[in-house]
Amino acid sequence: MSDTRSPAQIEADIISRREQLAVVLDEIGVRVHPKTMIGDAKAKVASTVDRTAGRAFVAVNRSVSDVRAQFVAEDGSPRLERVIPAALVVAGAVALLTLSVRRDRR
């Protein structure tokens, strides 16, 4: 296979390839620069944290909704048959903690 290009065409091809190679090397230099790598790592960590925080928010929101459904009827009124016993348990726990703290101070 013979090359029918003229020396000027070959030289122009070499110059074009050299310019393309320079662009590629510049891109590689930017990608492997420490600041770029650190920025990419920070972005990846931020994305992971955002995703994890989003999942946590959804889980907490679901749990709060489930608990709320136990104490509030669909029409928004409190379910007294569940609220009163829960309030008594909380009041008893607070009373026990208060008595325990008073005993420790003596």
Residue pairs with C-beta under 8 A, 6 or more apart in sequence:
3 10
5 13
30 36
31 37
70 79
70 82
71 78
71 79
71 82
71 83
71 86
72 78
72 79
73 79
